[in-house]
Amino acid sequence: MTLYFFELITESDFIGPVVIAAEDADDAWRELARREASTVDRVRDAGWHVAQELAEIPARRGVVYPSHYRRAIL
């Protein structure tokens, strides 16, 4: 089982993370579409994307950020 962290970023909104446990990415997208009462194509077209996949629990404590957060200019 893998945890998929989804997010949606638009000019006026930020939604996320939505964390979904699934067997694979296709299953995770289907679950997100079900949550959004939509289809996979529509949630992808709306701008949802996978910010991070976490296939195993880290061995040490720490903050786990999607990789693009580390490159962000704050």
C-alpha positions as CSV (number, residue, x, y, z in Angstrom):
1,M,0.0,0.0,0.0
2,T,1.3,3.5,-0.9
3,L,0.1,6.8,0.4
4,Y,-0.5,9.4,-2.4
5,F,-0.6,13.0,-1.4
6,F,-2.7,15.0,-3.9
7,E,-3.1,18.7,-4.2
8,L,-4.8,21.3,-6.3
9,I,-3.3,24.7,-6.7
10,T,-5.1,27.5,-8.7
11,E,-4.7,31.2,-8.9
12,S,-7.3,31.6,-6.1
13,D,-7.2,28.4,-4.1
14,F,-5.1,25.7,-2.6
15,I,-6.6,22.3,-1.7
16,G,-4.4,19.7,-0.1
17,P,-3.0,17.5,0.9
18,V,-5.6,14.9,0.2
19,V,-3.9,11.7,1.3
20,I,-5.1,8.5,-0.3
21,A,-3.9,5.0,0.5
22,A,-4.0,2.8,-2.6
23,E,-2.4,-0.2,-4.3
24,D,-1.1,1.9,-7.2
25,A,-1.4,5.3,-8.8
26,D,-4.4,4.4,-11.0
27,D,-6.3,3.2,-8.0
28,A,-5.4,6.4,-6.1
29,W,-6.7,8.6,-9.0
30,R,-10.0,6.6,-9.1
31,E,-10.4,7.2,-5.3
32,L,-9.7,10.9,-5.7
33,A,-12.3,11.1,-8.5
34,R,-14.8,9.3,-6.3
35,R,-14.1,11.8,-3.5
36,E,-14.7,14.7,-5.9
37,A,-17.8,13.0,-7.3
38,S,-16.2,13.2,-10.8
39,T,-14.2,11.2,-13.3
40,V,-10.4,10.7,-13.3
41,D,-10.1,12.8,-16.5
42,R,-12.0,15.7,-15.0
43,V,-10.0,15.8,-11.8
44,R,-6.8,15.7,-13.8
45,D,-8.1,18.4,-16.1
46,A,-9.0,20.5,-13.1
47,G,-5.4,20.6,-12.1
48,W,-5.1,18.0,-9.4
49,H,-1.7,16.3,-9.2
50,V,0.3,13.9,-7.0
51,A,2.6,16.0,-4.9
52,Q,4.2,13.0,-3.3
53,E,4.1,9.2,-3.0
54,L,5.1,7.6,0.3
55,A,5.7,3.9,-0.2
56,E,7.0,3.3,3.3
57,I,6.9,5.0,6.7
58,P,10.2,6.9,7.4
59,A,12.4,5.2,10.0
60,R,13.0,8.5,11.9
61,R,10.7,11.3,12.9
62,G,10.7,14.4,10.8
63,V,8.6,16.6,8.6
64,V,7.9,15.0,5.2
65,Y,7.3,17.5,2.5
66,P,6.7,17.0,-1.2
67,S,10.0,17.5,-3.1
68,H,8.8,20.7,-4.8
69,Y,8.2,22.4,-1.4
70,R,12.0,22.2,-0.7
71,R,12.6,24.2,-3.9
72,A,10.0,26.8,-3.1
73,I,11.2,30.4,-2.6
74,L,9.6,31.6,0.6
